[in-house]
Amino acid sequence: MDRIEGWVRRYGQAAHWLAVAGLYLLAASALGLAIGAGLAFLSGWQAWGVPSAGLLRLPATWLGYGLAFFAGGFALLLVVPLYNKVLPTRVLPYRGSYVSLASLPWCLHNGLFYVVRYTFLPFITLTPLGPWFLRAMGMRIGRRAFINTELISDPCLIQIGDNVVIGGAVHLFAHYGGGGHLTIAPVVIGDRATIGQGATVMGDVVIGAEATVLPHSVLLPGSRVGRGETWGGVPARPLGEATRARLKALRERGLPAQDVAIRPIDPR
């Protein structure tokens, strides 16, 4: 194994291309299985669900095309977690080179997840299939959690508590880069926490129970949001008592949350 690691480090560019080619082949096989399922459904639909003649023939054919798309998408929801389970995708906390054997499980896990994220996940995010798929990919999700975003990476390293609300277009990922290094670190969101629309939660972040992250805020790596605290801004920082009281008053007057989020923040 050390010899392979040495080869990877010595021929980093070639190793990178080899890994990318492998990911493309893996993604193609998963998509191929899903598309095959959709085409099989379409074949059956055309044989049994489309009239041989009449006014309904063309609409029934069009409907079959749409249903075949969803049949393929639902098949993809089964194929990708199965691949994720049987392949070496056990991601561990890590800091080091992007091109390394230690980062390979991270590449595989996210590569598989992105096959669904960029194709079919938007169609199921707000359905019961959304949390089911995230759990199937390793995310730990509590009871009655509401997740209104597909902008997720590293699901196997994200833990979400009970009654958590994740707003629309929240970026949620358990890694970050800098100084030529990749760092992979878990994200933990406590019970009844609220993450506002468009916020960003990076790797190595812990959000306590009943805490609030205001819309469009950015929680940098190493952030520790205490229980019941409200954080906001770029980068996000805790709000003082005066600011929280002002925010509460503005909300009671019906000011939209995105307008509240850009108000000045106390240095406390």
C-alpha positions in Angstrom: 0.0 0.0 0.0 2.9 2.4 0.8 4.3 1.7 -2.6 1.0 2.6 -4.3 0.7 5.7 -2.3 4.3 6.7 -3.3 3.3 6.1 -7.0 0.2 8.3 -6.6 2.2 11.1 -5.0 5.0 10.9 -7.6 2.6 10.7 -10.6 -0.1 12.9 -9.2 -1.4 14.2 -12.5 -1.7 10.8 -14.0 -3.3 9.4 -10.9 -5.8 12.3 -11.0 -6.7 11.5 -14.6 -7.0 7.8 -13.8 -9.3 8.5 -10.8 -11.5 10.8 -12.9 -11.8 8.2 -15.7 -12.8 5.6 -13.2 -15.5 7.9 -11.8 -16.8 8.6 -15.2 -17.0 4.8 -15.9 -18.7 4.2 -12.6 -21.2 7.0 -13.2 -21.9 5.8 -16.7 -22.7 2.3 -15.4 -25.0 3.6 -12.8 -26.8 5.9 -15.3 -26.9 3.1 -17.8 -28.7 0.8 -15.3 -31.2 3.5 -14.5 -31.7 4.5 -18.2 -32.2 0.8 -19.0 -34.9 0.5 -16.3 -36.6 3.6 -17.8 -36.4 2.1 -21.4 -37.8 -1.2 -20.1 -40.7 0.6 -18.6 -41.2 2.6 -21.8 -41.2 -0.7 -23.9 -43.9 -2.2 -21.6 -45.9 1.0 -21.7 -45.9 1.2 -25.5 -47.0 -2.5 -25.7 -49.8 -2.3 -23.1 -50.6 1.4 -22.3 -50.7 3.0 -25.7 -53.8 2.6 -27.9 -53.0 1.2 -31.4 -55.1 4.0 -33.0 -57.2 6.9 -32.2 -56.9 10.4 -30.6 -55.3 9.1 -27.4 -52.3 7.4 -29.1 -50.1 10.4 -29.3 -50.8 11.8 -25.8 -50.4 8.3 -24.3 -47.0 8.0 -26.1 -45.9 11.4 -24.7 -47.0 10.4 -21.2 -45.0 7.2 -21.5 -41.8 9.2 -22.2 -42.4 11.3 -19.1 -43.1 8.2 -16.9 -40.0 6.5 -18.3 -37.9 9.4 -17.1 -39.2 9.1 -13.6 -38.9 5.3 -13.7 -35.2 5.8 -14.6 -34.8 8.4 -11.8 -36.4 6.1 -9.2 -34.1 3.3 -10.4 -31.1 5.6 -9.9 -32.1 6.2 -6.3 -31.6 2.4 -5.8 -28.5 1.9 -7.9 -26.4 4.7 -6.4 -26.8 3.7 -2.7 -26.1 0.1 -3.7 -22.9 1.2 -5.3 -22.0 3.3 -2.3 -22.5 0.4 0.0 -20.4 -2.2 -1.9 -17.6 0.1 -3.0 -14.8 1.5 -0.6 -16.6 4.7 0.3 -16.1 4.8 4.1 -15.0 8.4 4.5 -12.9 9.3 7.5 -11.7 12.7 8.8 -8.7 13.6 6.8 -6.2 16.4 6.1 -3.7 16.1 3.3 -3.2 16.0 -0.4 -6.2 16.0 -2.7 -4.5 13.3 -4.7 -4.0 10.5 -2.2 -5.3 7.0 -1.5 -6.8 8.3 1.7 -8.9 10.8 -0.3 -10.2 8.1 -2.7 -13.2 7.0 -0.6 -14.2 10.7 -0.4 -14.0 11.0 -4.2 -16.0 7.9 -4.7 -18.7 8.8 -2.2 -19.2 12.3 -3.6 -18.9 11.2 -7.2 -21.7 8.7 -6.7 -23.8 11.2 -4.8 -23.4 13.9 -7.5 -24.8 11.5 -10.1 -28.2 11.9 -8.3 -27.7 15.4 -7.0 -27.3 16.9 -10.5 -29.9 14.7 -12.2 -32.9 13.6 -10.1 -32.5 14.9 -6.5 -34.3 18.2 -7.2 -37.4 16.2 -8.1 -37.5 14.4 -4.7 -36.0 16.9 -2.2 -39.3 17.9 -0.7 -40.8 14.4 -0.8 -40.4 11.5 1.6 -37.9 10.1 -0.9 -35.5 13.0 -0.3 -34.6 12.1 3.4 -34.7 8.4 2.5 -32.1 8.8 -0.2 -29.9 10.9 2.0 -30.1 8.3 4.8 -29.3 5.6 2.2 -26.1 7.6 1.4 -25.1 7.6 5.1 -26.5 10.9 6.4 -27.8 10.6 9.9 -31.2 12.5 10.1 -33.4 12.8 13.1 -37.1 12.6 13.3 -39.2 15.3 11.6 -36.2 17.0 10.1 -37.0 19.3 7.2 -34.3 19.5 4.5 -35.1 21.9 1.6 -31.8 21.8 -0.3 -30.0 19.5 -2.6 -26.7 21.5 -2.4 -25.1 18.9 -0.2 -21.8 17.1 -0.3 -20.3 14.4 2.0 -23.7 13.2 3.3 -22.1 10.3 5.2 -20.3 12.9 7.4 -23.3 15.0 8.2 -25.5 14.5 11.3 -28.9 16.3 11.6 -30.9 16.2 14.8 -34.7 16.0 15.5 -36.9 18.8 14.2 -34.1 20.6 12.4 -35.1 23.0 9.6 -32.6 23.4 6.7 -33.8 26.2 4.4 -33.8 26.4 0.7 -30.4 26.6 -1.2 -28.4 26.0 1.9 -24.9 24.8 1.1 -24.0 21.9 3.4 -20.7 20.0 3.2 -18.1 18.4 5.4 -14.9 19.4 3.7 -12.9 22.5 2.8 -9.6 23.3 1.0 -6.8 25.7 1.6 -3.0 25.9 1.4 -2.9 23.1 -1.1 -4.6 20.6 1.3 -8.0 18.9 1.6 -9.6 18.7 5.0 -12.5 16.4 5.7 -14.3 16.9 9.0 -17.9 16.1 10.2 -20.8 18.5 10.5 -23.2 18.2 13.4 -26.5 20.0 13.7 -28.3 19.7 17.0 -32.0 19.2 17.7 -34.5 22.0 16.7 -31.8 24.1 15.0 -32.7 26.3 12.1 -30.4 27.0 9.1 -31.7 30.0 7.1 -32.1 30.2 3.3 -28.9 30.4 1.4 -26.6 29.9 4.4 -23.3 27.9 4.0 -22.2 25.3 6.6 -18.6 24.1 5.9 -16.7 21.2 7.3 -15.8 21.0 11.0 -18.8 22.9 12.2 -21.0 22.0 15.2 -24.4 23.8 15.6 -26.0 23.3 19.0 -29.6 22.5 19.8 -32.2 25.3 19.2 -29.6 27.5 17.5 -30.3 29.7 14.5 -28.1 30.6 11.6 -29.5 33.6 9.7 -30.1 33.5 5.9 -27.1 33.9 3.6 -24.6 33.6 6.5 -21.4 31.5 6.2 -20.2 29.3 9.0 -16.5 28.8 8.6 -14.6 25.7 9.6 -14.1 25.4 13.3 -17.3 27.3 14.2 -19.1 26.2 17.3 -22.6 27.5 17.6 -23.8 27.2 21.2 -27.2 26.0 22.3 -29.9 28.5 21.6 -27.5 31.0 20.0 -28.2 33.1 16.9 -25.4 33.6 14.4 -25.3 35.7 11.2 -23.0 37.4 8.8 -20.1 36.6 6.5 -18.3 35.1 8.3 -21.0 34.2 10.7 -20.6 35.3 14.4 -22.8 35.2 17.4 -25.4 38.1 17.8 -25.6 40.0 21.1 -28.8 40.4 23.1 -29.6 43.8 21.7 -29.4 42.6 18.1 -31.5 39.5 18.8 -34.2 41.6 20.4 -34.2 43.9 17.4 -34.5 41.0 15.0 -37.4 39.6 17.0 -39.2 42.9 16.9 -38.6 43.2 13.1 -40.0 39.7 12.6 -43.0 40.5 14.6 -43.6 43.5 12.3 -43.5 41.1 9.3 -40.1 42.1 7.9 -38.8 39.3 5.5 -36.1 37.1 6.9 -33.6 37.9 4.2 -33.9 41.6 5.1 -33.4 40.9 8.7 -30.2 38.9 8.0 -28.3 41.9 6.6 -28.8 44.2 9.6 -25.6 45.2 11.4 -24.4 42.6 13.9 -23.1 43.3 17.4 -19.4 42.6 18.0 -20.4 40.8 21.1 
